[in-house]
Amino acid sequence: MNIIEAVVIGVVEGLTEFLPVSSTGHMIITEHLLDMGNTPAEISFIKLFTIAIQLGAILAVVVIYWQQFFQFRRWQFYAKLIIGVIPALLFGYLFADKIDALLFNPAVVAGAMLAGGFVLLIIDKVFKKPVVESEEQLSFLKSLIIGCWQVLSMIPGVSRSAASIIGGMQQKLTRNLAAEFSFFLAVPTMFAATAYSLIIKKWPANDGSFQKGYELITSSPDNLMALIVGNLVAFVVAMLAIRFFITYLKIYGFRIFGIYRILAGIILFILLFTGVIH
């Protein structure tokens, strides 16, 4: 992976991680269009990069909402995040191999994008009467249920943000609070996924052996530089995307994202059927 490719994917990650459009799906399609990865080691690094680049996006959330994350006396906030992330950790551990098999499947992404688009078109009409307006009003049980919704995002193309926002609105959260709690929940979820990919998971190498994620990164200066640049770009772009999303959501809701997902899903199916991507 060269620096230009790292920048492109970093922009895609930053733009889409916190919007309900599926960052993983967009990165997978971008990587296919760039025709990246020919050897086992290159493919392994691209998959790892797709996960590890989320660190930049995580940092954007922590910086924007630093007052929430660093009020250490409010232990309930941290407890809600821990409770909310448990379902994703459990399912991720139990079904890691199956999730990895889906990770580079554009057909799965296209189907999930299309289905999710129709859901977003009706979400504002279905959940009309929110009663939970602040994080302090959010119970531990609601946090767990939202975490269960987030598990759906393990299917590439579903969107972690969309799944947890829909879960939040189903639990009577306002649109803004559902989006913000989705951002908060992303931090432990994405950190855990990245740590697992870097420290525990073993990735195929060219000689038939397996390397841990950090070994794969440090085995090549180009890999290390690509990851650093990609995370920096993702951080800056995610800062802008989060602020845009919250402002837009207050006024217009989710309809435009639903339309976008439907159009993107249709285009992806056309590209698949015509052999442009495979």
Secondary structure, 3 states (H helix, E strand, C coil): CCHHHHHHHHHHHHHHCCCCCCHHHHHHHHHHHCCCCCCHHHHHHHHHHHHHCHHHHHHHHHHHCHHHHCCCCCHHHHHHHHHHHHHHHHHHHHCHHHHHHHCCCHHHHHHHHHHHHHHHHHHHHHCCCCCECCHHHCCHHHHHHHHHHHHHHHCCCCCHHHHHHHHHHHCCECHHHHHHHHHHHHHHHHHHHHHHHHHHCEEECCCCCEEEHHHHHHCCHHHHHHHHHHHHHHHHHHHHHHHHHHHHHHHHCCHHHHHHHHHHHHHHHHHHHCCCCC
